[in-house]
Amino acid sequence: MSDKKAQTRERILKAASAALIQRGPAEPSVGEVMGAAGLTVGGFYAHFESKDALMLEAFKQLLSQRRGLIADMDSELTGEERRALVAAFYLSRKHRDSTEQACPIPASVGELGRLPDEFRAVLNEHIELLVAQLAASPEDADKALADVALMVGGLALARALGPGELSDRLLRAAKSAVR
């Protein structure tokens, strides 16, 4: 792949990622994504075979980036300390309100049942890898899994409520429950 083609592909993926974070993988159109990338729809199929293929790749990339942030954390932290630190960021107003560099799961989870099975497979793999990162031991895995569910659900509800007192309270309550 030429450098120019690779750069164009990355622009498309970046635009798809932003749309996915805000509205999930099903709603954004190819035209919207290409427009956000500063491109015309005509060039789309030179890079991706379908909208689902684009959104799946963006989903994988975003989830991998999220795990990368956790991998960069201090390896000396216990699982509980690691989860508390992740919750402090994940369940923050800044993360709730972010339109970039945010977790795509809250916007995507409700749509996954209507998308190709590959989306669920990617989410399944991500959750398993994430739990392994957040659990100090195999015995700690169920607590880590519950904390992941609490964080994703808490963030999804807080985003649905939008900025405001109830949303802020929800973030604080979920963060407190993880600790």
Secondary structure, DSSP 8 states (H G I E B T S, - for coil): --HHHHHHHHHHHHHHHHHHHHHTTTSS-HHHHHHHTT--GGGGGGT-S-HHHHHHHHHHHHHHHHHHHHHTS-TTS-HHHHHHHHHHHHTSHHHHH-SSSS-SHHHHTTTGGGS-HHHHHHHHHHHHHHHHHH-SSGGGHHHHHHHHHHHHHHHHHHHHH-SSHHHHHHHHHHHHHH-
